[in-house]
């Protein structure tokens, strides 16, 4: 009975994840082109006080300023960058969740084998 209920819960959760994934991609696709092109707070201060040209990149960005090589339309490039960023973020979150879940499950198995679990 527990396994049947657990399978049902997992099935529902997978459907919810798919719906949220589709929603995130749709938002990235259609809303990101309307994002402000104004600089963020730190960039604005750098421009206002004249030290923006002294800034150096600490890490090379995979999609700097939402520009994608080969895509000349700025709105399309922003949409594609939004989708790529959304999918990468969700993949990293899923990977971390998977690792944490497997780690906790393996810890439970060890406790059960040692007689510490139910």
Order of alpha helices (4+ residues) and beta strands (2+ residues): alpha-alpha-alpha
